[in-house]
């Protein structure tokens, strides 16, 4: 699935490794979508910049080393759109840079550089009063053991990777490698075993033989979860983990890093339910206070929707729907197109619902049914009893449901049933 990346009105490039002489993407912006071709992930050295929809979305140009005049330009009125993704490609081959529209072989813009430096990175940004959203098909990691970090939340990171060996992930509280860190090495030691390493110290805290787990010619899917201080790693489609470690007291995992090395490069596809905005140059969106409820339908996930758990390899979100006179918090299951709520012993799906967005709370364990004073009321029964947001672990999932204080438990919708849990977490507002 495409990886969506947001760029603010800041003219500050976010860089991605590039190879093969081709970069394809979609961008949604009113104007001024900029790309940079560089030999390093920085804009201080030799650089070719491509400006799409510049000059109030009237023309596109190629600029060398930030010098005027432009080395190539063409009129492109309306080439970008603030409400619609438009697809493009950039190629560099035999010292010639070409730019074209998705689905069109002919270039709309080209320049013969004469002697082009090795293009190893592509940067993207927006500016001059414009922000943008970009969709990239893949993230490439060179043979460099240097992490690219992505914001993470909800306790789940799902991805596919194509590499002959040594696909590495890092769980960290900040987008850097020099603090507390748990690393997961998939297909290490010439693709023979996988391990978890703490703070870059040996011995490994967990390891398992995994001969042939990675493949240089095929994408393989995996998931990483962190919940209740336990890190687990599994294959796409499998509920059971093949690698796990109880960290005892795990720091808040706010970022996941990816890289390859030891003679291996890789291509990664990040699930759209996973973190999607790289942590380079700007902070991940965060909420504050109780947030707001946004109406949605048919599996739609509004921007800044609050992740609440996971089911198999899919992210679940906090939502609510009306059922039999009650307003009930439950789980939005995007691929099913509904929000499920628990009621009367059953699981009930609703195609129209509200999603909790831009909230700044946290999950806390409930002791002996005691509801914290700052628990966030998210609904009520027909009789007026408040209902709160809860979640519980069941059958390898973390499922969102309702907490009914008078019953002293959390009810979750799962497998067509309403299941009661005395041990659960409740969502509280900061």
Buried (B, 14 or more C-beta within 10 A) or exposed (E): BBBBBBBBBEBBBBBBBBEEEEBBBBBBBBBBBBBBBBBBBEBEEEBBBBBBBBBEBEBBBBBBEEEEEBBBBBEBEEBBBEEEBBBBBBBBEEEBBBBBBEEEEEBBBBBEBEEBBEBBBBBBBBBEEBBBBBBBEBBBBBBEBBBBBBBBBBBBBBBBBBBBBBBBBBBBBBBBBEEEBBBBBBBBBEBEBBBBBBEEEEEBBBBBEBEEBBBEEEBBBBBBBBBEEBBBBBBBEBEEBBBBBEBEEBBEBBBBBBBBBEEBBBBBBBBBBBBBBBBBBBEBEEBEEBBBBBEBEEBBBBEBBBBBBBBBBBBBBBBBBBBEEBBBBBBBBBEBEBBBBBBEEEBBBBBEBBBBBBBEBEBEEBEEBEBBEBBBBBBBBEEEEBBBBBBBBBEBBBBBBBBBBEEBBBBBBBEEEBBBBEEBBBBBBE
